[in-house]
């Protein structure tokens, strides 16, 4: 299940109707499905959830090849017109993820199995893309999961 951990982050963000409205429904998994030459024309704000890798750790007597713990990296890239909007969106995302993961009745059994055992959160520097133009930042979740 670790290889699809990004799915539960996507479902968490989609569960917040206000957040979905704030980005006009532009919450994407992996990438914005548009040709590269049209990417600069993608309206902001938008959110892209990415699976940024996995590292298997630990060993178990039942499996001589893989351990029983995966470290999964999830990225959430957020783009907005101005700095204030970017800050509001990133705070909303952070709070939405926490609420969704803590509320065991808000999601399906399949989603519940994908919720990480724990995670640590870091955020990139806030940057400005003058070609688009927009402000953007990445939230990075380092998740402990079970394979």
LUMZA-488449 format. One record per residue (C-alpha): x, y, z. Coordinates in nm, 2 decimals. Layout:
REM LUMZA-488449
east->X north->Y up->Z $
...
This chain:
REM LUMZA-488449
east->0.00 north->0.00 up->0.00 $
east->0.30 north->0.23 up->0.05 $
east->0.33 north->0.28 up->-0.32 $
east->0.00 north->0.46 up->-0.34 $
east->0.02 north->0.67 up->-0.03 $
east->-0.02 north->0.99 up->-0.24 $
east->-0.38 north->0.87 up->-0.30 $
east->-0.48 north->0.93 up->0.06 $
east->-0.34 north->1.29 up->0.05 $
east->-0.53 north->1.35 up->-0.28 $
east->-0.85 north->1.22 up->-0.12 $
east->-0.79 north->1.43 up->0.19 $
east->-0.76 north->1.75 up->0.00 $
east->-1.06 north->1.67 up->-0.22 $
east->-1.27 north->1.61 up->0.10 $
east->-1.24 north->1.98 up->0.19 $
east->-1.51 north->2.15 up->-0.01 $
east->-1.39 north->2.50 up->0.07 $
east->-1.03 north->2.41 up->-0.04 $
east->-1.16 north->2.26 up->-0.36 $
east->-1.36 north->2.58 up->-0.42 $
east->-1.06 north->2.80 up->-0.34 $
east->-0.86 north->2.64 up->-0.62 $
east->-1.16 north->2.61 up->-0.86 $
east->-1.12 north->2.23 up->-0.84 $
east->-0.76 north->2.23 up->-0.97 $
east->-0.62 north->1.96 up->-0.74 $
east->-0.40 north->1.72 up->-0.94 $
east->-0.23 north->1.39 up->-0.88 $
east->0.13 north->1.37 up->-1.01 $
east->0.11 north->1.65 up->-1.28 $
east->-0.12 north->1.89 up->-1.46 $
east->-0.25 north->1.69 up->-1.76 $
east->-0.16 north->1.94 up->-2.02 $
east->0.11 north->1.97 up->-2.29 $
east->0.42 north->2.15 up->-2.18 $
east->0.36 north->2.44 up->-2.41 $
east->0.03 north->2.50 up->-2.24 $
east->0.15 north->2.47 up->-1.88 $
east->0.24 north->2.83 up->-1.84 $
east->-0.13 north->2.91 up->-1.93 $
east->-0.27 north->2.69 up->-1.65 $
east->-0.46 north->2.93 up->-1.42 $
east->-0.36 north->2.97 up->-1.06 $
east->-0.43 north->2.87 up->-0.79 $
east->-0.36 north->2.50 up->-0.82 $
east->-0.23 north->2.21 up->-0.61 $
east->-0.03 north->1.91 up->-0.73 $
east->0.03 north->1.60 up->-0.51 $
east->0.33 north->1.39 up->-0.60 $
east->0.48 north->1.06 up->-0.49 $
east->0.84 north->1.16 up->-0.44 $
east->0.99 north->0.82 up->-0.36 $
east->1.01 north->0.54 up->-0.11 $
east->1.28 north->0.37 up->0.10 $
east->1.21 north->0.03 up->0.26 $
east->1.36 north->0.00 up->0.61 $
east->1.41 north->-0.26 up->0.88 $
east->1.41 north->-0.63 up->0.85 $
east->1.17 north->-0.90 up->0.94 $
east->1.22 north->-1.27 up->1.00 $
east->0.93 north->-1.34 up->0.76 $
east->1.10 north->-1.18 up->0.46 $
east->1.47 north->-1.19 up->0.38 $
east->1.44 north->-0.91 up->0.12 $
east->1.23 north->-0.63 up->0.26 $
east->1.16 north->-0.48 up->0.60 $
east->0.82 north->-0.40 up->0.75 $
east->0.85 north->-0.02 up->0.73 $
east->0.85 north->0.21 up->0.44 $
east->0.96 north->0.58 up->0.44 $
east->0.74 north->0.75 up->0.17 $
east->0.80 north->1.10 up->0.05 $
east->0.49 north->1.30 up->-0.06 $
east->0.51 north->1.64 up->-0.21 $
east->0.23 north->1.90 up->-0.23 $
east->0.31 north->2.19 up->-0.47 $
east->0.09 north->2.49 up->-0.42 $
east->0.08 north->2.78 up->-0.66 $
east->-0.12 north->3.11 up->-0.61 $
east->-0.14 north->3.46 up->-0.75 $
east->-0.01 north->3.64 up->-0.44 $
east->0.18 north->3.57 up->-0.12 $
east->-0.13 north->3.60 up->0.10 $
east->-0.33 north->3.35 up->-0.10 $
east->-0.04 north->3.11 up->-0.10 $
east->-0.02 north->3.13 up->0.28 $
east->-0.39 north->3.07 up->0.32 $
east->-0.39 north->2.77 up->0.09 $
east->-0.08 north->2.60 up->0.25 $
east->-0.24 north->2.65 up->0.60 $
east->-0.57 north->2.50 up->0.47 $
east->-0.39 north->2.21 up->0.32 $
east->-0.19 north->2.14 up->0.64 $
east->-0.51 north->2.15 up->0.85 $
east->-0.71 north->1.94 up->0.61 $
east->-0.45 north->1.66 up->0.61 $
east->-0.44 north->1.65 up->0.99 $
east->-0.82 north->1.65 up->1.02 $
east->-0.87 north->1.39 up->0.75 $
east->-0.60 north->1.16 up->0.90 $
east->-0.74 north->1.19 up->1.25 $
east->-1.11 north->1.14 up->1.16 $
east->-1.14 north->0.77 up->1.11 $
east->-1.50 north->0.80 up->1.01 $
east->-1.45 north->1.05 up->0.73 $
east->-1.30 north->0.81 up->0.47 $
east->-1.33 north->0.47 up->0.33 $
east->-1.16 north->0.16 up->0.48 $
east->-0.92 north->0.16 up->0.18 $
east->-0.82 north->0.52 up->0.27 $
east->-0.79 north->0.44 up->0.63 $
east->-0.53 north->0.17 up->0.54 $
east->-0.33 north->0.43 up->0.34 $
east->-0.30 north->0.68 up->0.62 $
east->0.06 north->0.69 up->0.74 $
east->0.15 north->0.57 up->1.09 $
east->0.31 north->0.90 up->1.13 $
east->0.48 north->1.18 up->0.93 $
east->0.70 north->1.48 up->0.96 $
east->0.63 north->1.79 up->0.76 $
east->0.88 north->2.03 up->0.60 $
east->0.82 north->2.32 up->0.36 $
east->1.03 north->2.46 up->0.09 $
east->1.12 north->2.83 up->0.06 $
east->0.85 north->3.04 up->-0.10 $
east->0.94 north->3.12 up->-0.46 $
east->0.81 north->3.35 up->-0.74 $
east->0.78 north->3.23 up->-1.10 $
east->0.79 north->3.54 up->-1.32 $
east->0.70 north->3.35 up->-1.63 $
east->0.36 north->3.24 up->-1.51 $
east->0.35 north->3.47 up->-1.29 $
east->0.28 north->3.31 up->-0.95 $
east->0.41 north->3.24 up->-0.60 $
east->0.47 north->2.88 up->-0.51 $
east->0.58 north->2.65 up->-0.23 $
east->0.61 north->2.28 up->-0.17 $
east->0.49 north->2.10 up->0.14 $
east->0.69 north->1.78 up->0.19 $
east->0.56 north->1.49 up->0.40 $
east->0.80 north->1.21 up->0.51 $
east->0.57 north->0.93 up->0.60 $
east->0.62 north->0.61 up->0.79 $
east->0.40 north->0.34 up->0.64 $
east->0.36 north->-0.04 up->0.62 $
east->0.42 north->-0.21 up->0.29 $
